[in-house]
Amino acid sequence: LIAIGGGLALLSNWLRVFIIVIAGHLSEMDHYLVRVDHYNFGWVLYAFVLALFFYIARKLPQAAARNDQAEAAVTSSQGPRVLPAVAAIAAIALGPLLAGNFRLAGDDAATSAGTVGVARIDLKGASEWQAAPAIGDWVPEFPGADAESLVEFSRGNERVTAYTATYLRQVQGRELIGHKSRIEGRSEGRLARTGSWSTGRDAAVRAMEAEWRSAAGARALIWWTYRIGSRDFTSDLPAQIWYGVASLWSDPVSAIVALRSECRPDCEHARLALQDFAAVALPDLLVAASRTGDRLE
């Protein structure tokens, strides 16, 4: 039964995704399932699959032979099975109640959270970099973050903008890595992943890199690193998997630190500025972003 249920769950989800993709393709992304809502469609499909599961379960042969006489005697002596019915109803109601409680708790946390400025953080070893409020048009989008900050650091002619976002708890619609999260922000342009970089002592500081290009020809390099609990990640999938595993026994604080430097006069100079800044500041920024969760809680 467990294997059949798991198989039907996977099959139904693949079917759901396939139908939504085809609907979007044929309607040029204007179908109701794409434009308005596909959440309830999943529940309708789930109802059909659940009915199929019950049908299959009833058709499975019984493994052990039964003694009809003994079963009839036990059934007549027990009378109506009220307790199992009550327990089943309670179990069915428990899931939605818990889900609603977690959702409300997450919403309250988002409402009461404040914004923590990185300019007030003591960056060890980065005293030559001067902090000031960011005035550019780069504002990454991470919906539902409990705390965010955006600060520009300068050293001579070098400029590095640092962005942090912290999540106390990730839920649907408030995710560190989601389709609504945009490291490039709302600015028009194209983001191309270029690889990963290591810097600092013994290459202990690691970050992903992408190059942003605007239609007008402007370019910038963006470095970013995820922190889940006390572990750092430079890849989306391992970060998501680790959060899923860690959330089984705790609510790990999730954070991202992103650094951006414009390619002036070229991207090699921007990369050198990011390397120098990340080597002395990125570890402190990651720690500060994760500790933001402690202050908010």
Secondary structure as GFF3:
##gff-version 3
##sequence-region A 1 297
A	DSSP	alpha_helix	2	26	.	.	.	ID=ss1
A	DSSP	alpha_helix	32	35	.	.	.	ID=ss2
A	DSSP	alpha_helix	39	59	.	.	.	ID=ss3
A	DSSP	alpha_helix	68	78	.	.	.	ID=ss4
A	DSSP	alpha_helix	82	112	.	.	.	ID=ss5
A	DSSP	three_ten_helix	118	120	.	.	.	ID=ss6
A	DSSP	beta_strand	130	133	.	.	.	ID=ss7
A	DSSP	beta_strand	147	155	.	.	.	ID=ss8
A	DSSP	beta_strand	158	167	.	.	.	ID=ss9
A	DSSP	beta_strand	190	199	.	.	.	ID=ss10
A	DSSP	three_ten_helix	201	203	.	.	.	ID=ss11
A	DSSP	beta_strand	205	213	.	.	.	ID=ss12
A	DSSP	beta_strand	219	228	.	.	.	ID=ss13
A	DSSP	beta_strand	231	233	.	.	.	ID=ss14
A	DSSP	alpha_helix	236	246	.	.	.	ID=ss15
A	DSSP	beta_strand	254	262	.	.	.	ID=ss16
A	DSSP	alpha_helix	267	296	.	.	.	ID=ss17
###
